[in-house]
Amino acid sequence: MVVLMTSLSSPTRRAERLLKLYPQIWRERYGAEFVDLMEQSIADRPHDAKRTTNIIFKSLKVRLSDLGFAGPNLDNANASRSALSTTTVLATVFAVFALFYWSCTMVSWNSNPKVATSVSVSLWTGAITVSTFILTLTLFGVGIIFLFRALKSTFLRRDKKFRWSLIAVFASSILILNGVHQYIRFTIARGGIQWFQFGQALKQVAGATQWVTQSVIWGPSWTGGSTFSEGLLHISATVAVVVLAFSVAKLIRNSEFSVTATRAGVRATKLLSASMFLFLFSCAGWELSGGYDNSLMAPFTQMEKSLFFVIAFIALLSLSTSLRVRNRDNSIEIVSSTNEAA
């Protein structure tokens, strides 16, 4: 036991544990030098709180850089891949809230048969609809593209690096689809969606979306009932959305990017970020123009209004990520032009 404790507290083992605070790409590049330096430092000063705090702070900064939030990217050649994977996670969380707010505005639109909704509110509702559609469609397209690329590599090239991510994607997708089915089965059972009446169909889709998204957002705290199955349903749907977002991001990070794919990734990152800000701008316009005025629907609660600050922060993180890959995209264009001129 004494030998084991001595081994675990040796300078080498302690240095290796500190090294694990850094992302893998950093460990591969600087790991050996870091361990050598830490071995000497720990041997000289076995207990140094300032050293440990400094390492934790710097490792956090490196991880944020690796995600595309701050500082230079560790791998400039794959900066667009890192940015797209990070933005995909942010945009997925944002999209859940965006769909919830869109459904609320759409359900309240023209809900009062005695007073027609004003033109300005109708226009802003349309802007919210367009921005939400762009965001969700772009996210869906990114997910499908990298899902098929991963499946192709797994089954045709026998590449195993996508295996666990693919399992997580399909498992979380099944949970989400089951959750959607369970949430809306009683809503849709009352006649289904009237697809041939566009206005009515849009209202019904919005109502179903509102029920699903509010269940995902407040799932862990709101079980919708006292039974174990209902509580598990709400919690699993929330967890499944998070798992799906990170699994798709993992597929993106493990994929190989050509020059064309790099440029497409940069454009997708910018489009996701732009659609988030378009949504926030549209919501602000909708609120200022009247929003719930003359509507029979209850307005947003204080909690729902406060959550706007959360998704605004998510949009800012996405913007920071997209701006950091802009220079990389421009450098690709400049290098290509230079080579052609030569």
C-alpha positions in Angstrom: 0.0 0.0 0.0 2.8 2.4 0.9 4.6 1.6 -2.4 1.3 2.2 -4.3 0.8 5.6 -2.7 4.4 6.6 -3.3 4.0 5.6 -7.0 0.8 7.7 -7.3 2.4 10.7 -5.7 5.7 10.5 -7.7 6.6 13.7 -9.7 6.1 11.7 -13.0 2.6 10.5 -12.1 1.5 13.9 -10.9 2.9 15.6 -14.0 0.9 13.1 -16.2 -2.3 13.8 -14.3 -1.8 17.6 -14.8 -1.1 16.9 -18.5 -4.6 15.4 -18.9 -6.1 18.8 -18.2 -5.1 19.8 -21.7 -6.8 18.7 -24.9 -5.4 15.7 -26.8 -3.9 17.8 -29.7 -2.0 19.9 -27.2 -0.8 16.8 -25.3 0.4 15.2 -28.5 2.4 18.3 -29.5 3.7 19.5 -26.1 3.2 16.6 -23.7 6.7 15.4 -23.4 8.2 18.8 -22.7 5.4 19.6 -20.2 6.0 16.4 -18.3 9.7 17.0 -18.1 9.2 20.5 -16.9 6.6 19.5 -14.3 8.7 16.7 -13.0 11.5 19.1 -12.2 9.1 21.7 -10.7 7.3 19.2 -8.5 10.6 17.7 -7.3 11.8 21.2 -6.3 8.4 22.3 -4.8 6.2 19.3 -4.1 3.2 21.5 -3.0 2.7 24.7 -4.9 -0.9 26.0 -5.1 0.1 28.9 -7.4 1.6 26.4 -9.9 -1.6 24.2 -9.9 -3.9 27.2 -10.3 -1.8 28.5 -13.2 -1.9 25.2 -15.0 -5.7 24.9 -14.5 -6.2 28.4 -15.8 -4.0 27.9 -18.8 -5.4 24.5 -19.7 -8.9 26.0 -19.6 -7.8 28.7 -21.9 -6.3 26.1 -24.3 -9.5 24.1 -24.3 -11.5 27.2 -25.1 -9.1 27.9 -27.9 -9.5 24.4 -29.2 -13.3 24.9 -29.2 -12.9 28.1 -31.2 -13.8 30.6 -28.4 -10.6 32.4 -27.5 -7.0 32.7 -28.6 -5.3 31.1 -31.6 -6.5 27.7 -32.6 -4.2 24.8 -31.9 -4.6 23.4 -35.4 -5.1 26.2 -37.9 -5.4 23.8 -40.8 -8.6 22.4 -39.2 -9.9 25.6 -37.6 -13.1 25.5 -39.7 -13.8 21.9 -38.6 -13.4 22.9 -34.9 -15.6 26.0 -35.4 -18.3 24.1 -37.2 -18.4 21.3 -34.5 -18.6 23.9 -31.7 -21.2 26.0 -33.5 -23.3 22.9 -34.1 -23.6 22.2 -30.4 -24.4 25.9 -29.7 -26.9 26.1 -32.5 -28.7 22.9 -31.4 -29.3 24.3 -28.0 -30.3 27.6 -29.5 -32.7 25.9 -32.0 -34.7 24.2 -29.2 -35.4 27.6 -27.6 -36.0 29.2 -31.0 -38.6 26.6 -31.9 -40.3 27.1 -28.6 -40.5 30.9 -28.9 -41.5 30.6 -32.6 -44.3 28.2 -31.7 -45.5 30.6 -29.0 -45.6 33.6 -31.4 -47.3 31.5 -34.1 -50.0 30.1 -31.7 -50.7 33.7 -30.5 -50.9 35.1 -34.0 -54.5 35.9 -35.0 -55.7 34.0 -31.9 -58.3 36.7 -31.1 -61.3 36.4 -33.5 -62.5 39.8 -32.5 -59.2 41.8 -33.2 -57.0 41.0 -36.1 -53.2 41.0 -35.5 -51.5 44.1 -36.8 -49.4 44.1 -40.0 -46.2 44.9 -38.1 -46.7 41.9 -35.7 -47.5 39.7 -38.7 -44.4 40.7 -40.5 -42.2 40.1 -37.5 -43.8 36.8 -36.9 -42.9 35.9 -40.5 -39.3 37.0 -39.8 -39.1 34.8 -36.8 -40.5 31.9 -38.9 -37.9 32.5 -41.6 -34.9 32.7 -39.2 -36.1 29.6 -37.3 -36.5 27.7 -40.6 -33.0 28.7 -41.8 -31.4 27.7 -38.5 -33.1 24.3 -38.2 -32.7 23.5 -41.9 -29.0 24.3 -41.8 -28.5 22.2 -38.7 -30.4 19.3 -40.2 -28.3 19.6 -43.4 -25.0 19.6 -41.5 -26.1 16.6 -39.4 -27.3 14.5 -42.4 -24.1 15.3 -44.4 -21.7 14.2 -41.7 -23.9 11.3 -40.7 -23.7 9.8 -44.3 -19.9 10.6 -44.5 -19.4 8.7 -41.2 -21.5 5.8 -42.3 -19.6 5.6 -45.6 -16.3 5.6 -43.8 -17.5 3.0 -41.3 -19.0 0.5 -43.7 -16.9 1.0 -46.9 -13.5 1.8 -45.4 -13.9 -0.1 -42.2 -13.0 3.0 -40.2 -13.8 2.5 -36.5 -13.3 6.0 -35.2 -16.9 6.9 -35.9 -18.4 3.8 -34.3 -19.4 5.1 -30.9 -20.4 8.5 -32.2 -22.8 6.8 -34.7 -24.2 4.6 -32.0 -24.9 7.7 -29.9 -26.5 9.6 -32.8 -28.9 6.8 -33.6 -29.7 6.0 -29.9 -30.4 9.7 -29.1 -32.4 10.1 -32.3 -34.6 7.2 -31.4 -35.2 8.6 -27.9 -36.1 12.0 -29.4 -38.5 10.6 -32.0 -40.1 8.5 -29.3 -40.4 11.6 -27.1 -42.0 13.6 -29.9 -44.5 10.7 -30.5 -45.4 10.5 -26.9 -45.7 14.2 -26.4 -48.0 14.8 -29.4 -50.0 11.6 -29.7 -53.0 13.1 -27.8 -52.7 16.5 -29.5 -52.6 15.0 -33.0 -55.1 12.3 -32.2 -57.9 14.8 -32.3 -58.1 14.8 -36.0 -54.5 15.1 -37.1 -52.9 18.1 -38.9 -55.0 19.5 -41.7 -52.2 19.8 -44.3 -54.4 21.1 -47.1 -55.3 24.2 -45.0 -52.0 26.0 -44.8 -52.8 28.4 -42.0 -54.5 25.8 -39.9 -51.7 23.3 -40.5 -49.1 25.9 -39.4 -51.0 26.6 -36.2 -51.3 22.9 -35.4 -47.6 22.3 -36.1 -46.8 25.2 -33.9 -48.9 23.8 -31.1 -47.2 20.4 -31.3 -43.8 22.1 -31.4 -44.6 24.2 -28.4 -45.6 21.1 -26.4 -42.4 19.2 -27.4 -39.9 22.0 -26.9 -41.2 23.1 -23.6 -41.0 19.5 -22.4 -37.4 19.3 -23.6 -36.4 22.7 -22.0 -38.1 22.0 -18.6 -37.8 18.2 -18.8 -35.6 17.6 -15.8 -37.8 19.8 -13.5 -41.2 19.1 -15.0 -42.2 15.4 -15.2 -45.7 16.1 -16.4 -47.0 13.6 -13.9 -46.1 11.5 -10.9 -45.3 8.2 -12.6 -41.8 7.0 -13.2 -42.4 6.5 -16.9 -43.5 10.1 -17.5 -40.6 11.5 -15.5 -38.1 9.3 -17.4 -39.6 10.4 -20.7 -39.1 14.1 -20.1 -35.6 13.6 -18.7 -34.5 11.3 -21.5 -35.6 13.6 -24.2 -33.6 16.5 -22.8 -30.5 14.3 -22.4 -31.0 12.9 -25.9 -30.9 16.4 -27.5 -27.6 17.2 -25.7 -26.1 13.8 -26.6 -27.2 14.2 -30.2 -25.6 17.6 -30.5 -22.2 16.5 -29.1 -22.3 13.3 -31.1 -22.7 15.1 -34.4 -20.0 17.5 -33.3 -17.7 14.5 -32.7 -18.5 13.2 -36.2 -17.5 16.6 -37.6 -14.2 16.7 -35.6 -13.3 13.2 -36.8 -14.0 13.9 -40.4 -11.4 14.8 -43.0 -11.9 18.2 -44.6 -10.9 19.0 -48.2 -10.4 22.6 -49.3 -13.9 22.7 -50.6 -15.3 21.1 -47.4 -13.4 23.7 -45.4 -15.0 26.6 -47.2 -18.4 25.0 -47.0 -17.8 24.5 -43.2 -16.9 28.2 -42.8 -20.1 29.2 -44.7 -22.2 26.9 -42.6 -20.7 28.3 -39.4 -21.5 31.8 -40.5 -25.0 30.9 -41.6 -25.8 29.3 -38.3 -24.5 32.3 -36.4 -26.3 34.8 -38.7 -29.6 33.0 -38.4 -29.3 33.1 -34.6 -28.9 36.9 -34.6 -31.7 37.3 -37.2 -33.9 35.3 -34.8 -33.0 37.5 -31.9 -33.5 40.7 -34.0 -36.9 39.4 -35.2 -38.0 38.6 -31.6 -37.0 42.1 -30.5 -39.0 43.6 -33.4 -42.0 41.4 -32.6 -42.0 42.4 -28.9 -41.6 46.1 -29.7 -44.4 46.1 -32.3 -47.0 44.7 -29.9 -46.4 40.9 -29.7 -49.0 39.6 -27.4 -51.2 42.7 -27.6 -54.8 41.7 -28.4 -53.9 38.1 -28.3 -55.9 35.5 -26.3 -52.7 33.6 -25.4 -50.9 34.2 -22.2 -47.7 36.3 -22.6 -44.2 35.0 -21.9 -43.5 34.5 -18.2 -40.6 36.2 -16.5 -38.6 33.0 -16.7 -39.2 32.7 -20.4 -38.2 36.3 -20.9 -35.0 35.7 -18.9 -34.0 32.8 -21.0 -33.6 35.2 -23.9 -30.4 36.4 -22.3 -29.2 32.8 -22.3 -29.7 32.3 -26.0 -28.3 35.7 -26.7 -25.1 34.6 -24.9 -25.1 31.4 -27.0 -25.4 33.6 -30.2 -22.5 35.7 -29.1 -20.3 32.6 -28.5 -21.3 31.4 -32.0 -20.5 34.8 -33.5 -17.0 34.8 -31.8 -16.4 31.3 -33.3 -17.5 32.3 -36.8 -15.4 35.5 -36.8 -12.3 33.6 -35.7 -12.4 31.3 -38.8 -13.0 34.2 -41.2 -9.3 35.0 -41.3 -8.5 31.4 -42.0 -11.0 31.3 -44.8 -9.5 34.5 -46.3 -6.0 33.1 -46.0 -7.2 30.1 -48.1 -8.5 32.4 -50.8 -5.3 34.5 -50.8 -3.0 31.4 -51.0 -5.1 30.0 -53.8 -5.0 33.3 -55.7 -1.3 33.6 -55.2 -0.6 30.1 -56.5 -2.8 30.7 -59.5 -0.9 33.9 -60.3 2.4 32.2 -59.9 
